[in-house]
């Protein structure tokens, strides 16, 4: 308490020492000051008693000083004296009253303040503590502000730090180029605030603790009142410790950061000094366009709890970020470092770069792109959830990277690019209870250095540490640097799941002397991956054993195992081997259903066919002209062959080579080998699979097969009729004639189409028989396509080239030409009289025809006389008809009375177009196609365009174009129901609509005009998608185009597009997800996860019905990164133009799809559906 009084007294004493005589004089007293009278007794050091300046000598009193209380107050009771002093303090005027007083009254109060302060100085500390001195302190502070600052150089009252007398704060070598001064922001003398104005050209000097900025050292009590700084646009650097500690600083160049929520320094500054430290600058730190900052130290935010984040856009420094919060233990408000979108020019985070930052959730971007220094994010006490992106190969973390993040609970790894984990990464993360080290990691360093900073260890005797469940991937092979992987974690505090057979060496768990080798630890669980299976088996892909090598269930502490199967046709979701083949299986573990999955292993499983035992017996049968065979049966009494096993038989003469096997059963007498094979690739046959079939020669009958008994077809050239064989021999009246195709399949009748065939002919009489097998071929017919001759006049349009077909079989039509010929006349010149060759090519008529082409001739000749059009007129109308170059005619009728003009165009294919234009600007267009589809469009000024579309039942579905001026946000609305026609696409020609049946439509512009999509590359697609109600904005005025799209969002969008109501449900996406699962579009997993481009393509492909695919992805440099399950979907999406590359030659299949990208791809999808 006494120290506060002493400060008041010292302040007043200082004021008195520098105060000029007239400083507190009353107004008008300048001429009344006493002067020497020059009397006889006056000298330089003393004055005569009669002189006005005479001072009587003071009598000394050895017993009492001037301030002895009985002299001053006339009493010797200390209690009464303290009471009297308190009365004098209480009687002092308030600051507001002082401000309204004149100079003379203020001088009297000032003298009273000094007297009271002198009296308090004579009190003991205990006595002074009894006083309430607030009024005294406020009065003293008032006079301090009235008189300070003073010029300390010469002791005069000339103020420094004013515009007229600024401080020189130039850097060394800059001369007096940079100056600073204070200006008052308000007229409140009781609570004044100031702006620090920095002007000039060049750099400001750096300040130190010993050489403080003058506004901190020369002017007491001012630094805490500076609320704003104004920096000239020609000042290029702010010195160190110039602005830090200005505890009320909120405003830079007129912008109050507490109101804007954004901190922006002038772009020309190469250095901000320590301006961010211990100030009240508030909001997200933002780098201005053209920022020239080149000093990383300027980013230290020590002592500022108001900075909420960083926007790295325009960040100018190349390569390095570092030492942001090196002393930042007090930082409690830095919420969003924005590290998910680090600027591309940053490739290095310096050592301890974000130490002690108050991060709560952090996603580390691709670690292959950025190098992280030692302890880059260590000691973040509030960090609870961590996601590390490791998509790229050979990614790595840094030593001590997350050391002492004592609240870290969960770590999620994305991708499989991480190959090693260095020492001490998660040391002292005592709340880390579960970690799945990702697939791809081969090496873990057990500790950082000789100080035993263990990678997964805790502090000595940390009894609060959580139990750690740790999972090692199947790629894990090596532990380096000693035996400190789990330093100081107790035996019952660690559970380990690792690949079976891993060599733990001397690695231990527990605290000495209670420690065990991991290889002998009861909480060590090991997993084995399946590599082989047999069709029909349920495969134990991932099996677990305990430390005793006994089969065990996976403890629930580790989470739940799930699988991603590359080929579901080999191994289904129930892990049943359904067909022979090979498939890759990826194994994931998630702590719970709501937490992300981490891939820990993968295996390739080869599924072999299931063995089925069969037997066959030799057989001898009599010849009867019919086919013969031997049937195989299951081995074992009562056994049956599997229902889905098809047996395939083949035959050869027993003496013939094995290459002569055929699927056609024998009929003729002889010895044959019958072989049986599995017709289902999922089975293989064992046992007896061949037998001998003997067809006996008929007794007492002559074989006449070599005689001329066969009657072949007249022609074996395709002509649309069956090619039947016949047989004739005296004494044989009944014949069995059977045909087989080139695959050996029995035909129901004689063949018609071109191809290779076999016929068997059998007959028997009383004394003879014949058994004949004959191969024959039907050859294709010759088809001729002749280009038709054409003729035009010079200047006419080139004609449509046509052709004539000849050589068709009697019952065939031109429909057999499945690929129409391409007709060209490449040299044709309509402006030059000449003859030109018309050619046909590229047609396909199938297997029954070979095509020959005959050229035609185009003749261009000069016109001999005029012609072409005509006109007529009546009293009310005029009519004019012209013939157009394409052969169509247009008749224009003008109603003179109403001004209406009607143009009717009739085309050669039978279609018509009628355009009626009224005087008021209303245009009615009626277009009738040759198939009867009619579109009547009314475009009335100031009104929405309407269209009546009539589609005959015989046509069914039709795509029409409504002529109108449209925008990307224009939609077609059903006039009856008010519903948007989903398959409606704005084009250059109007609105293209695909309809099933007739409809009345209204065209409406439903563009949303979002503020954050203006001039965005996807603005048109966003307008399209939101107008079609596929998407909504994130607010009434924003769409957030570059934010990631979630799987739940896409499921909901597709459900809406399919016409389903997605409103309601326990969560907003419940109904959309249920629809997606029910329709096979998605399995419904991870709804809140960001959707990748390949996942989007797959869901869209499934929604489209999994159409056949074509094309290749090899033109993209990263095509190998497309997941197996998504290959067909991505080929389809690329070939149909729904998905394109990223502009750098990549496809980015596993990159997250943004809302803008999804809107674009959905628009392309609808455009394809509308074609």
Secondary structure, 3 states (H helix, E strand, C coil): CHHHHHHHHHHHHHHHHHCCCCCCCCCCCCCCCCCCCCCCCCCCCCCCCCCCCCCCCCCCCCCCCCCCHHHHCCCCCHHHHHHHHHHHHHCCCCHHHHHHCCHHHHHHHHHHHHHHHHHHHCCCHHHHCCCCCHHHHHHHHHHHHHHCCCCCCCCCCCCCCCCCCCEECECCCCCCCEEEEEEECCCCCCCCCEEEEEEECEEECCCCCCCCCHHHHCCCCCHHHEEEEEECCCEEECCCCCCCCCCCCCEECCEEHHHHCEECCCCCCCECCCCCCCCCCCEEEECCCCCCCCCHHHHCCCCCCCEEEEECCCCCCCEEECCCCCCCCCCCCCCECCHHHCCCCEEEECCCCCCCCCCCEEEECCCCCCEECCCCCCCCCCCCEEEEECCCCCEECCCCCCCCCCCCCEEEEECCCEEEECCCCCCCCCCCCEEECCCCCCEEECECCCCCCECCCCCCCCCCCCCEEEECCCCCCEEECCCCCCCCCCHHHEEEEEECCCCCCCCEEEECCEEEEHHHCCCEEEEEECCEEECCCECCCEEEECCCCCEECCCHHHCEEEEEECCCCCECCCCEECCCEEEEEEEEEECCCCCCCEEEEEEEEEEECEEEEEECCCEEEECCCCCCCCCCEECCCCCCCCCCCCEEEEEEECCCCHHHCECCCCCCCEEEEEEEEECCCCEEEEECCEEEEEEECCCCCEECCCCCCEECCCCCECCCCCCCCEECECCECCEEEEEECCCCCECCCCCCCCEEEEEEEEEECCCEEEEEEEEEEEECEEEEEEECCEEEECCCCCCCCCEEEECCCCCCCHHHCCECCEEECCCCCCCCCEEEEEEEECCECCCCEEEEEECEEEEEECCCCCCCEEEEECCCEEEEEEECCCCCEEEEEEECCCCCEEEEEECCCCCEEEEEECCCCCEEEEEECCCCCEEEEEECCCCCCEEEEECCCCCCEEEEEECCCCCCCEEEEECCCCCECCCEEEECCEEEEEEECCEEEEEEECCCCCCCCCCCCCHHHHHHHHHCCCCCCCCCCCCCCCCECEHHHHHHHHHHHCCCCCCCCCCCCHHHHHHHHHCCCCCCCCCCCECEHHHHHHHHHHHCCCCCCCCCCCCCCCHHHCCHHHHHHHHHHHHCCCCCCCCCCCCCCCCECEHHHHHHHHHHHHHHHHC
